Amino acid sequence: MKKEFLKKILIGFFAGIISGLFSTGGGLILVPAFLYLLKLDPVKSRATSIICILPMVVTTSFVYGRSNYLNWRVGILCAIGGTIGSFIGSKVLNKIPEFILKVTFAIFLFYVALNMLGIF
């Protein structure tokens, strides 16, 4: 019981560090950790990561805001679109086969990695 508690705290800690450094952590760290370390099912893993992201994002935004790194206009406009998109995405999640979600996400990550390396 204590070991499981510590494992969950460490997953959150690691995701928080990644979130602070790279402004990511939910999909890239939490979902795989929930799937493979905590053995949650895929839909619960994605849904649970969302509740974990909120405090990380608020904390990171506060620190970035104090350092004057935020572009408020871009952030607010993207948040409006993101709110609408996340509502639609959460409704569609149960209608798409798990394999398709995995393949789509892997392709997306591969594209982003190549783009970050300057290959694309």
Backbone as CSV, one residue per row, in Angstrom:
resi,resn,N_x,N_y,N_z,CA_x,CA_y,CA_z,C_x,C_y,C_z
1,MET,0.835,-1.201,0.000,0.000,0.000,0.000,0.869,1.251,0.000
2,LYS,1.855,1.297,0.886,2.752,2.449,0.959,3.587,2.569,-0.313
3,LYS,3.983,1.412,-0.862,4.781,1.397,-2.086,3.973,1.971,-3.263
4,GLU,2.698,1.608,-3.357,1.836,2.131,-4.418,1.648,3.638,-4.268
5,PHE,1.494,4.113,-3.047,1.352,5.546,-2.774,2.597,6.282,-3.250
6,LEU,3.774,5.768,-2.886,5.036,6.380,-3.276,5.209,6.360,-4.798
7,LYS,4.820,5.261,-5.433,4.927,5.149,-6.891,4.101,6.241,-7.567
8,LYS,2.901,6.478,-7.070,2.027,7.498,-7.656,2.598,8.901,-7.453
9,ILE,3.152,9.157,-6.276,3.775,10.459,-6.008,4.976,10.669,-6.932
10,LEU,5.783,9.632,-7.117,6.961,9.746,-7.986,6.574,9.950,-9.456
11,ILE,5.517,9.297,-9.893,5.038,9.513,-11.269,4.644,10.976,-11.438
12,GLY,3.891,11.505,-10.477,3.489,12.912,-10.532,4.678,13.853,-10.464
13,PHE,5.642,13.537,-9.619,6.844,14.354,-9.471,7.607,14.426,-10.793
14,PHE,7.818,13.272,-11.409,8.534,13.212,-12.680,7.759,13.972,-13.761
15,ALA,6.449,13.764,-13.819,5.627,14.479,-14.804,5.681,15.983,-14.562
16,GLY,5.713,16.395,-13.297,5.803,17.816,-12.971,7.115,18.430,-13.434
17,ILE,8.204,17.718,-13.246,9.510,18.212,-13.711,9.506,18.352,-15.233
18,ILE,9.014,17.329,-15.920,8.935,17.377,-17.381,8.025,18.525,-17.821
19,SER,6.913,18.708,-17.113,5.991,19.807,-17.429,6.674,21.159,-17.278
20,GLY,7.423,21.335,-16.200,8.116,22.596,-15.981,9.216,22.858,-16.997
21,LEU,9.920,21.810,-17.377,11.030,21.967,-18.324,10.567,22.118,-19.773
22,PHE,9.613,21.281,-20.160,9.247,21.197,-21.572,7.793,21.554,-21.862
23,SER,7.053,21.982,-20.866,5.626,22.315,-21.010,4.818,21.146,-21.562
24,THR,5.138,19.967,-21.104,4.391,18.760,-21.446,4.474,17.812,-20.269
25,GLY,3.758,16.758,-20.283,3.803,15.816,-19.175,2.571,14.942,-19.106
26,GLY,1.429,15.473,-19.511,0.194,14.704,-19.432,0.198,13.489,-20.329
27,GLY,0.176,13.725,-21.606,0.113,12.624,-22.554,1.408,11.849,-22.678
28,LEU,2.506,12.535,-22.542,3.800,11.888,-22.758,4.310,11.106,-21.557
29,ILE,4.015,11.550,-20.363,4.542,10.905,-19.162,3.439,10.182,-18.393
30,LEU,2.368,10.906,-18.074,1.338,10.336,-17.208,0.590,9.169,-17.841
31,VAL,0.150,9.318,-19.061,-0.641,8.245,-19.676,0.161,6.942,-19.777
32,PRO,1.382,6.957,-20.313,2.143,5.699,-20.325,2.420,5.157,-18.912
33,ALA,2.683,6.050,-17.965,2.920,5.594,-16.589,1.666,4.941,-16.014
34,PHE,0.517,5.533,-16.269,-0.728,4.946,-15.769,-1.006,3.603,-16.429
35,LEU,-0.718,3.520,-17.732,-0.950,2.280,-18.465,-0.029,1.156,-18.001
36,TYR,1.273,1.437,-17.960,2.247,0.373,-17.772,2.733,0.187,-16.333
37,LEU,2.724,1.237,-15.544,3.173,1.108,-14.160,2.016,0.873,-13.194
38,LEU,0.894,1.551,-13.433,-0.252,1.417,-12.538,-1.328,0.480,-13.091
39,LYS,-1.150,0.031,-14.337,-2.054,-0.929,-14.985,-3.492,-0.434,-15.101
40,LEU,-3.676,0.877,-15.312,-5.013,1.409,-15.579,-5.372,1.142,-17.032
41,ASP,-6.653,1.049,-17.326,-7.042,0.840,-18.718,-6.815,2.144,-19.496
42,PRO,-6.731,2.059,-20.825,-6.371,3.233,-21.638,-7.275,4.451,-21.458
43,VAL,-8.582,4.254,-21.442,-9.483,5.398,-21.311,-9.331,6.040,-19.931
44,LYS,-9.249,5.221,-18.876,-9.052,5.770,-17.526,-7.703,6.457,-17.410
45,SER,-6.693,5.947,-18.094,-5.370,6.573,-18.061,-5.423,7.970,-18.653
46,ARG,-6.073,8.102,-19.794,-6.185,9.426,-20.427,-7.016,10.375,-19.576
47,ALA,-8.138,9.877,-19.072,-9.024,10.727,-18.267,-8.347,11.150,-16.961
48,THR,-7.650,10.232,-16.307,-6.989,10.550,-15.038,-5.853,11.539,-15.244
49,SER,-5.173,11.458,-16.375,-4.072,12.390,-16.623,-4.568,13.830,-16.683
50,ILE,-5.792,14.011,-17.149,-6.351,15.365,-17.266,-6.443,16.041,-15.905
51,ILE,-6.899,15.314,-14.880,-7.024,15.921,-13.549,-5.644,16.206,-12.948
52,CYS,-4.651,15.446,-13.358,-3.287,15.680,-12.868,-2.654,16.896,-13.530
53,ILE,-3.034,17.149,-14.760,-2.423,18.226,-15.532,-2.775,19.596,-14.966
54,LEU,-4.012,19.771,-14.500,-4.465,21.084,-14.046,-3.539,21.723,-13.009
55,PRO,-3.224,21.054,-11.897,-2.328,21.718,-10.930,-0.922,21.984,-11.485
56,MET,-0.437,21.080,-12.346,0.887,21.294,-12.940,0.872,22.526,-13.839
57,VAL,-0.172,22.655,-14.634,-0.276,23.778,-15.570,-0.431,25.096,-14.811
58,VAL,-1.248,25.093,-13.772,-1.431,26.322,-12.987,-0.102,26.747,-12.366
59,THR,0.609,25.806,-11.778,1.897,26.116,-11.145,2.911,26.623,-12.162
60,THR,3.051,25.902,-13.265,4.006,26.298,-14.296,3.640,27.651,-14.899
61,SER,2.350,27.880,-15.139,1.907,29.164,-15.692,2.232,30.312,-14.752
62,PHE,2.059,30.086,-13.465,2.375,31.121,-12.480,3.860,31.489,-12.550
63,VAL,4.713,30.476,-12.584,6.166,30.723,-12.641,6.538,31.400,-13.962
64,TYR,6.017,30.894,-15.087,6.307,31.509,-16.382,5.773,32.937,-16.446
65,GLY,4.586,33.161,-15.889,4.003,34.498,-15.882,4.838,35.488,-15.094
66,ARG,5.339,35.062,-13.945,6.195,35.932,-13.123,7.508,36.251,-13.826
67,SER,7.936,35.361,-14.690,9.172,35.574,-15.445,8.907,36.308,-16.756
68,ASN,7.665,36.695,-16.985,7.251,37.441,-18.173,7.477,36.646,-19.471
69,TYR,7.216,35.344,-19.410,7.372,34.493,-20.595,6.053,34.235,-21.323
70,LEU,4.938,34.690,-20.782,3.643,34.365,-21.370,3.214,35.374,-22.425
71,ASN,2.681,34.876,-23.516,2.011,35.710,-24.505,0.526,35.511,-24.224
72,TRP,-0.063,36.414,-23.468,-1.432,36.260,-22.990,-2.446,36.148,-24.124
73,ARG,-2.289,36.943,-25.148,-3.252,36.918,-26.262,-3.260,35.549,-26.936
74,VAL,-2.094,35.055,-27.282,-2.002,33.740,-27.908,-2.550,32.670,-26.955
75,GLY,-2.159,32.746,-25.701,-2.601,31.759,-24.721,-4.108,31.717,-24.546
76,ILE,-4.733,32.875,-24.429,-6.186,32.929,-24.223,-6.936,32.445,-25.461
77,LEU,-6.497,32.879,-26.641,-7.168,32.431,-27.862,-7.025,30.922,-28.068
78,CYS,-5.839,30.393,-27.804,-5.642,28.944,-27.933,-6.432,28.184,-26.859
79,ALA,-6.558,28.780,-25.673,-7.339,28.143,-24.608,-8.810,28.029,-24.999
80,ILE,-9.328,29.033,-25.680,-10.718,28.970,-26.144,-10.884,27.805,-27.124
81,GLY,-10.011,27.747,-28.119,-10.063,26.638,-29.075,-9.805,25.297,-28.404
82,GLY,-8.867,25.272,-27.464,-8.546,24.034,-26.751,-9.696,23.529,-25.905
83,THR,-10.446,24.438,-25.316,-11.602,24.044,-24.507,-12.657,23.375,-25.381
84,ILE,-12.923,23.968,-26.526,-13.900,23.385,-27.450,-13.389,22.046,-27.988
85,GLY,-12.122,22.018,-28.397,-11.533,20.788,-28.927,-11.467,19.669,-27.905
86,SER,-11.151,19.992,-26.656,-11.060,18.948,-25.631,-12.434,18.365,-25.317
87,PHE,-13.475,19.197,-25.381,-14.832,18.690,-25.175,-15.186,17.682,-26.267
88,ILE,-14.922,18.071,-27.507,-15.222,17.178,-28.631,-14.372,15.913,-28.557
89,GLY,-13.075,16.077,-28.287,-12.184,14.922,-28.204,-12.585,13.936,-27.121
90,SER,-13.009,14.449,-25.970,-13.411,13.550,-24.888,-14.700,12.809,-25.220
91,LYS,-15.561,13.415,-26.024,-16.791,12.741,-26.455,-16.500,11.667,-27.506
92,VAL,-15.504,11.906,-28.350,-15.170,10.991,-29.441,-14.282,9.828,-28.967
93,LEU,-13.598,10.006,-27.847,-12.615,9.026,-27.360,-13.146,7.595,-27.342
94,ASN,-14.321,7.378,-26.836,-14.861,6.016,-26.726,-15.324,5.435,-28.052
95,LYS,-15.364,6.254,-29.086,-15.850,5.792,-30.381,-14.723,5.355,-31.321
96,ILE,-13.480,5.631,-30.945,-12.335,5.295,-31.794,-11.628,4.077,-31.194
97,PRO,-11.341,3.065,-31.998,-10.641,1.884,-31.477,-9.272,2.246,-30.876
98,GLU,-8.905,1.560,-29.824,-7.657,1.817,-29.100,-6.447,1.751,-30.029
99,PHE,-6.419,0.785,-30.921,-5.288,0.638,-31.842,-5.122,1.885,-32.704
100,ILE,-6.208,2.424,-33.201,-6.157,3.627,-34.039,-5.621,4.805,-33.219
101,LEU,-6.053,4.933,-31.977,-5.548,6.006,-31.114,-4.040,5.882,-30.908
102,LYS,-3.576,4.663,-30.647,-2.142,4.443,-30.433,-1.326,4.770,-31.682
103,VAL,-1.782,4.298,-32.814,-1.055,4.538,-34.067,-1.041,6.030,-34.398
104,THR,-2.172,6.685,-34.246,-2.268,8.120,-34.534,-1.339,8.910,-33.619
105,PHE,-1.333,8.564,-32.336,-0.478,9.275,-31.386,0.996,9.020,-31.687
106,ALA,1.346,7.788,-32.039,2.734,7.462,-32.374,3.196,8.237,-33.608
107,ILE,2.344,8.319,-34.611,2.683,9.089,-35.821,2.870,10.557,-35.479
108,PHE,1.983,11.087,-34.651,2.091,12.481,-34.221,3.415,12.722,-33.493
109,LEU,3.772,11.847,-32.556,5.026,12.008,-31.812,6.236,11.903,-32.731
110,PHE,6.179,10.977,-33.683,7.264,10.819,-34.637,7.433,12.086,-35.471
111,TYR,6.331,12.643,-35.954,6.365,13.883,-36.725,6.959,15.027,-35.900
112,VAL,6.501,15.152,-34.658,7.005,16.220,-33.783,8.504,16.043,-33.538
113,ALA,8.935,14.803,-33.300,10.361,14.548,-33.064,11.196,14.946,-34.277
114,LEU,10.758,14.559,-35.461,11.488,14.914,-36.675,11.507,16.424,-36.878
115,ASN,10.385,17.060,-36.573,10.293,18.514,-36.697,11.251,19.194,-35.725
116,MET,11.320,18.713,-34.498,12.216,19.301,-33.500,13.679,19.132,-33.885
117,LEU,13.986,18.054,-34.574,15.357,17.820,-35.017,15.697,18.595,-36.292
118,GLY,14.709,19.261,-36.866,14.925,20.040,-38.071,14.884,19.219,-39.331
119,ILE,14.417,18.000,-39.260,14.343,17.120,-40.420,13.125,17.451,-41.267
120,PHE,12.066,17.898,-40.635,10.829,18.271,-41.349,10.686,19.762,-41.378
